[in-house]
Amino acid sequence: MSTSLPKFPRPIFKPREIRLADEAHWYVEAEWEDGTIEEIGRFKSISEAWDWIARQSTAWLEERGR
């Protein structure tokens, strides 16, 4: 079993909701190991945000070269 850290660590992905007076939407929060947080996308529901995490987050990371 390897105990070394991956060369490019993955962020922690979490769905988050934004509620404003006249609208609400979801986004995915990517929190990196250094505490940096990125907001990704704009989704109509929490299930769409979870789907993005499950199906597209790996490609997003590869595209960024991290």
C-alpha atoms as an extended CHARMM CRD file, in Angstrom:
* protein
*
        66  EXT
         1         1  MET       CA              0.0000000000        0.0000000000        0.0000000000  PROA      1               0.0000000000
         2         2  SER       CA              1.3790000000        3.3780000000       -1.0090000000  PROA      2               0.0000000000
         3         3  THR       CA              1.2280000000        6.1860000000        1.5120000000  PROA      3               0.0000000000
         4         4  SER       CA              2.6080000000        8.8770000000       -0.7920000000  PROA      4               0.0000000000
         5         5  LEU       CA              0.4530000000       11.8160000000       -1.7410000000  PROA      5               0.0000000000
         6         6  PRO       CA             -0.7530000000       12.0850000000       -5.3180000000  PROA      6               0.0000000000
         7         7  LYS       CA              1.3210000000       14.3810000000       -7.5250000000  PROA      7               0.0000000000
         8         8  PHE       CA             -1.6670000000       16.6270000000       -8.1400000000  PROA      8               0.0000000000
         9         9  PRO       CA             -4.1200000000       16.4590000000       -5.2390000000  PROA      9               0.0000000000
        10        10  ARG       CA             -7.8100000000       16.7160000000       -5.9720000000  PROA      10              0.0000000000
        11        11  PRO       CA             -9.9120000000       19.3950000000       -4.3760000000  PROA      11              0.0000000000
        12        12  ILE       CA            -12.9090000000       18.5470000000       -2.2280000000  PROA      12              0.0000000000
        13        13  PHE       CA            -16.0440000000       19.1010000000       -4.3100000000  PROA      13              0.0000000000
        14        14  LYS       CA            -19.2660000000       20.2030000000       -2.5700000000  PROA      14              0.0000000000
        15        15  PRO       CA            -22.5820000000       21.4140000000       -3.9670000000  PROA      15              0.0000000000
        16        16  ARG       CA            -23.6310000000       24.8120000000       -2.6190000000  PROA      16              0.0000000000
        17        17  GLU       CA            -26.8230000000       26.8080000000       -2.9730000000  PROA      17              0.0000000000
        18        18  ILE       CA            -27.1160000000       30.5430000000       -3.5760000000  PROA      18              0.0000000000
        19        19  ARG       CA            -30.4120000000       32.1360000000       -2.6120000000  PROA      19              0.0000000000
        20        20  LEU       CA            -31.1640000000       35.6850000000       -3.6200000000  PROA      20              0.0000000000
        21        21  ALA       CA            -34.4050000000       37.6090000000       -3.1880000000  PROA      21              0.0000000000
        22        22  ASP       CA            -35.7290000000       36.6320000000       -6.6030000000  PROA      22              0.0000000000
        23        23  GLU       CA            -33.7300000000       33.5340000000       -7.5680000000  PROA      23              0.0000000000
        24        24  ALA       CA            -31.8130000000       30.5160000000       -6.3610000000  PROA      24              0.0000000000
        25        25  HSD       CA            -29.2300000000       28.3130000000       -8.0330000000  PROA      25              0.0000000000
        26        26  TRP       CA            -26.5630000000       25.7490000000       -7.1910000000  PROA      26              0.0000000000
        27        27  TYR       CA            -22.8510000000       25.6800000000       -7.9160000000  PROA      27              0.0000000000
        28        28  VAL       CA            -20.0030000000       23.3100000000       -7.0810000000  PROA      28              0.0000000000
        29        29  GLU       CA            -17.3900000000       24.4980000000       -4.6300000000  PROA      29              0.0000000000
        30        30  ALA       CA            -13.8770000000       23.1400000000       -5.1840000000  PROA      30              0.0000000000
        31        31  GLU       CA            -11.7290000000       23.5220000000       -2.0730000000  PROA      31              0.0000000000
        32        32  TRP       CA             -8.0130000000       22.9710000000       -2.6060000000  PROA      32              0.0000000000
        33        33  GLU       CA             -5.5850000000       21.7680000000        0.0530000000  PROA      33              0.0000000000
        34        34  ASP       CA             -4.2220000000       25.3150000000        0.4960000000  PROA      34              0.0000000000
        35        35  GLY       CA             -7.7210000000       26.5810000000        1.3590000000  PROA      35              0.0000000000
        36        36  THR       CA             -8.3720000000       28.2010000000       -2.0210000000  PROA      36              0.0000000000
        37        37  ILE       CA            -12.0140000000       27.8890000000       -3.0600000000  PROA      37              0.0000000000
        38        38  GLU       CA            -13.3330000000       28.0070000000       -6.6180000000  PROA      38              0.0000000000
        39        39  GLU       CA            -16.9780000000       28.2300000000       -7.6550000000  PROA      39              0.0000000000
        40        40  ILE       CA            -17.7980000000       26.0520000000      -10.6450000000  PROA      40              0.0000000000
        41        41  GLY       CA            -20.8490000000       26.1910000000      -12.8500000000  PROA      41              0.0000000000
        42        42  ARG       CA            -24.4210000000       27.2110000000      -12.2930000000  PROA      42              0.0000000000
        43        43  PHE       CA            -26.9440000000       24.4310000000      -11.8270000000  PROA      43              0.0000000000
        44        44  LYS       CA            -30.7350000000       24.3400000000      -11.4450000000  PROA      44              0.0000000000
        45        45  SER       CA            -30.7010000000       21.6950000000       -8.7110000000  PROA      45              0.0000000000
        46        46  ILE       CA            -28.5040000000       19.9010000000       -6.2290000000  PROA      46              0.0000000000
        47        47  SER       CA            -28.8320000000       16.7400000000       -8.3000000000  PROA      47              0.0000000000
        48        48  GLU       CA            -27.3480000000       18.5350000000      -11.3360000000  PROA      48              0.0000000000
        49        49  ALA       CA            -24.4450000000       19.7200000000       -9.1690000000  PROA      49              0.0000000000
        50        50  TRP       CA            -23.8340000000       16.1820000000       -7.8350000000  PROA      50              0.0000000000
        51        51  ASP       CA            -24.0490000000       14.8430000000      -11.3920000000  PROA      51              0.0000000000
        52        52  TRP       CA            -21.3550000000       17.3000000000      -12.5050000000  PROA      52              0.0000000000
        53        53  ILE       CA            -19.1220000000       16.1520000000       -9.6390000000  PROA      53              0.0000000000
        54        54  ALA       CA            -19.6420000000       12.4840000000      -10.5200000000  PROA      54              0.0000000000
        55        55  ARG       CA            -19.3590000000       12.7920000000      -14.2960000000  PROA      55              0.0000000000
        56        56  GLN       CA            -17.3090000000       15.8600000000      -15.1600000000  PROA      56              0.0000000000
        57        57  SER       CA            -15.0100000000       16.8080000000      -12.2800000000  PROA      57              0.0000000000
        58        58  THR       CA            -12.2020000000       14.4840000000      -13.4270000000  PROA      58              0.0000000000
        59        59  ALA       CA            -12.2010000000       15.9880000000      -16.9260000000  PROA      59              0.0000000000
        60        60  TRP       CA            -12.2900000000       19.4870000000      -15.3940000000  PROA      60              0.0000000000
        61        61  LEU       CA             -9.1900000000       18.6500000000      -13.3390000000  PROA      61              0.0000000000
        62        62  GLU       CA             -7.3670000000       17.1730000000      -16.3420000000  PROA      62              0.0000000000
        63        63  GLU       CA             -8.1890000000       20.2470000000      -18.4390000000  PROA      63              0.0000000000
        64        64  ARG       CA             -6.7310000000       22.5010000000      -15.7660000000  PROA      64              0.0000000000
        65        65  GLY       CA             -3.5460000000       20.4270000000      -15.6540000000  PROA      65              0.0000000000
        66        66  ARG       CA             -3.6660000000       19.9330000000      -11.9160000000  PROA      66              0.0000000000
